[in-house]
Structure formats: structure tokens, C-alpha cells
């Protein structure tokens, strides 16, 4: 077995619980749809939007670092 842990929905890491719960009722957890995401973002406070943007950028940075490390192992 390569991985023992359950997958984490990236959307749960980004959105506040109150928004994530309402979104997850509409979406399949691993298939984010931009229309529903935009709708949910419309209900966020400016502070929540900034928080999500910062978290998304951080996740992107870590993702790039992992991708570079893995591709460099060939």
C-alpha cells in the first residue's frame, strides 16, 4: 500500500466550515465546479476571501515544491 491516509478535500482546507458545508451538499467533494465556488465566494466576508486566497497560494507553493522534488527524482 502506497498511502494509508484518507484523502482530504482541498476545499475543506480553504473555506470556512459554514461555507464548506453548504458547498459540499451541492458538490461532489472531489469535483469542484467553478459556478458553485463563485456562488459560495459571494457569501464570504472580505476577511474570509483574503484568508482563502492566502491559503490557496500557500497550497500552490507546496504543490510546486512537491512536484519539483518528485520530477527531479527520475
C-alpha positions as CSV (number, residue, x, y, z in Angstrom):
1,X,0.0,0.0,0.0
2,X,1.4,3.4,-1.0
3,X,-0.7,5.6,1.2
4,X,-2.6,4.7,4.3
5,X,-4.4,8.0,4.9
6,X,-7.8,9.1,3.7
7,X,-7.9,11.9,1.1
8,X,-8.6,15.4,2.4
9,X,-10.9,17.6,0.3
10,X,-8.8,20.7,-0.6
11,X,-11.9,22.8,-0.4
12,X,-12.3,21.9,3.3
13,X,-8.9,23.4,3.9
14,X,-9.8,26.7,2.1
15,X,-13.3,27.6,3.1
16,X,-14.8,28.4,6.5
17,X,-16.9,25.5,7.8
18,X,-20.2,27.3,7.3
19,X,-19.5,27.8,3.6
20,X,-17.8,24.4,3.0
21,X,-20.8,22.5,4.4
22,X,-23.3,24.3,2.2
23,X,-21.0,23.8,-0.8
24,X,-20.4,20.1,-0.1
25,X,-24.1,19.5,-0.1
26,X,-24.2,20.7,-3.7
27,X,-20.9,19.4,-5.0
28,X,-19.2,16.0,-5.2
29,X,-16.3,16.6,-2.8
30,X,-13.6,15.9,-5.4
31,X,-15.1,17.7,-8.4
32,X,-15.2,21.4,-7.7
33,X,-17.3,23.4,-10.1
34,X,-16.4,27.0,-10.7
35,X,-20.0,28.2,-10.7
36,X,-20.8,26.8,-7.3
37,X,-17.4,28.0,-6.0
38,X,-18.1,31.6,-7.3
39,X,-21.5,31.4,-5.6
40,X,-20.0,30.4,-2.3
41,X,-17.3,33.0,-2.5
42,X,-20.0,35.6,-3.0
43,X,-21.2,34.8,0.6
44,X,-17.8,35.3,2.2
45,X,-16.7,38.4,4.1
46,X,-13.7,40.3,2.7
47,X,-11.6,38.8,5.6
48,X,-12.6,35.3,4.6
49,X,-11.8,35.9,1.0
50,X,-8.3,37.1,1.9
51,X,-7.8,34.1,4.2
52,X,-8.8,31.7,1.4
53,X,-6.6,33.4,-1.2
54,X,-3.6,33.2,1.2
55,X,-4.3,29.5,1.9
56,X,-4.7,28.7,-1.8
57,X,-1.4,30.4,-2.6
58,X,0.3,28.5,0.2
59,X,-1.1,25.2,-1.1
60,X,0.1,26.1,-4.6
61,X,3.6,26.8,-3.3
62,X,3.8,23.5,-1.5
63,X,2.4,21.7,-4.5
64,X,5.0,23.1,-6.8
65,X,7.8,22.1,-4.3
66,X,6.5,18.5,-4.2
67,X,6.1,18.4,-8.0
68,X,9.7,19.7,-8.5
69,X,11.1,17.2,-5.9
70,X,9.2,14.2,-7.5
71,X,10.1,15.1,-11.1
72,X,13.7,15.6,-10.0
73,X,13.9,12.0,-8.8
74,X,13.8,10.4,-12.3
